[in-house]
Amino acid sequence: MDLLLSPSLVFSVLLASLYGAIFHFIWGRTWRELGLYWIAGVIGFAVGQAVFSLLGFSVYLIGEVRVVESSLVSWCCLFVARWLKV
């Protein structure tokens, strides 16, 4: 139960959700795309966090969250989702 209430997890989901919402605001058209961009943003952020955590590389940390690296991967996933027109 502690993992679900972890500040790092909450911050990560909020930041990834913000990225998905901003991306949809700029390039999205339908409600369906909002959900897809949210999922792509959250998955990208989680992948970025996991990969760079395993590599031990971090540019800027807030708590345990690798903000810069995870954000880059999240935005890349959002652009890939748009490119693939999921």
Residue pairs with C-beta under 8 A, 6 or more apart in sequence:
3 9
7 63
8 63
8 64
8 65
11 62
11 63
11 65
12 45
12 46
12 49
12 65
12 70
13 42
15 45
15 65
15 67
15 70
15 71
16 38
16 41
16 42
16 44
16 45
16 46
16 70
16 74
17 38
17 41
17 42
19 41
19 45
19 71
19 74
19 75
19 78
20 34
20 37
20 38
20 39
20 40
20 41
20 42
20 78
21 34
21 37
21 38
23 37
23 41
23 75
23 78
23 82
24 33
24 34
24 37
24 38
27 82
28 34
28 37
36 81
36 86
37 78
37 81
37 82
40 74
40 77
40 78
40 80
40 81
40 86
41 74
41 77
41 78
42 74
43 77
44 70
44 73
44 74
44 75
44 76
44 77
44 78
45 70
45 71
45 73
45 74
46 70
47 73
47 77
48 66
48 69
48 70
48 71
48 72
48 73
48 74
49 65
49 66
49 69
49 70
51 69
51 73
52 58
52 66
52 69
52 70
53 66
57 66
57 69
58 66
58 68
58 69
59 66
59 67
59 68
59 69
60 66
60 67
60 68
61 67
